[in-house]
Amino acid sequence: MSSKKKLYKYTTLKNVAVRLRDDLNNHYVVLLYAYNGTGKTRLSMEFKDISKKRKKNPVTDTLYYNAYTEDLFHWNNDLENDTQRHLIINRNSQFFEGFKELALEEKIFSFLERYADFDFRIDYDNWTITFNKGEDNNHIKISRGEENIFIWCIFLAIAELAIDDDGSGSHNWVKFIYIDDPISSLDDNNAIGIASDLAKLLKKGKDKIKVVISSHHSLFYNVMYNELKMIEHKSHFLHKNGTEGYILMATNETPFFHHVALLSELKKASESGKVNTYHFNMLRSILEKTSTFFGYDDFSDCISDIEDEVLFSRALNILSHGKYSIYQPVEMNQDNKDLFNKILTTFLGKYEFQLPEVFA
């Protein structure tokens, strides 16, 4: 018999951030799984602002990686000559404190060579970065995925500095590290590599700097969970509680169950009649994972009991490949709602997932 999950309800992300800091009083790492659109990035900013914006003795104590970190870099594509392309560094951020004096190229490259085959050069006078592949291929424009990898490696180098700091260095102010989704635009192989390398670094800093890691990426989350089993950590699932705030559920006993919560979200959308375009993406994702689990050749095998299975699978295929944003939802027309409801009902009838009351 499974024990009842502990769940906590919060009205604001600031309340959740306070809870995470409280968890870190007794744990070295907190792992947080949440869907995109839940507010993970905003939560990371609330977490660092707790100490930075307090009325008495405000301090900066959190080194963070999130979408804002990636925005500290932007491209100059040399539109006039198309030859001197380079990445510009926002030198005003505390993130780069001591960056010039420490000359981190070697440390950055030691991480980068694990994931990519390009080289780089940092111009500390102009605060720019150029990239190359071989002697004759200079000032190249790297891909978005490669750019994300490179920025992540800079963060790892700085995080390692903070972990190794004996209290007298440039990053002795770091008491917490908060990492939100470092694996956007990466394939599964790099996601596994990044999770494993990050876990090694965090184990190195055990009991020195406390860490929060949030992600929507199931593979990355699971690798982190398994890698950190041997050190003191806590795991949560963060879920929106309708319009009332947020639910935080401990997941230490069952580290990964987001598919159940995802199905609950789809079921609520079906019952309310508020089916948006992105719900088809969510439904397809569930069908694909289920078909892989059972060894089926195609996700349509999961709805093989439905009338006009081929027609419905084609429709689902088309509808789930549109550029549908969860941030700007568009409600489906009634015909597509009926199609969504038919597929979901058939699927839930065939695979009897237990949908917990917490998501009702």
Protein Blocks (a to p, Z undefined) as FASTA:
>chain_A
ZZdddddddfbfklmmmmmmmmmmmpfbdcddddehilmmmmmmmmmmmmmmgmbhpacf
bdcddfklmmmpccdehlmnommgccdddfkbmklgoklmnopmlmmmmmmmmmmccdcd
ddfklopadddedjklghiacdfklmmmmmmmmmmmmmmmmmmpgoiamklmpmbdcdeh
jlghiafklmmmmmmmmmmmmmmmgokaccddddfbfklmmmmmmmmmmpccddddddde
hjnopadddfklmmblklmmmmmmmmmmmmnopacfklmmmmmmmmmmmmmmnopabfkl
mmmmpghklmmmmmmmmmmmcccdfklccdddfklmmmmmmmmmmmmmmmccdddfklZZ
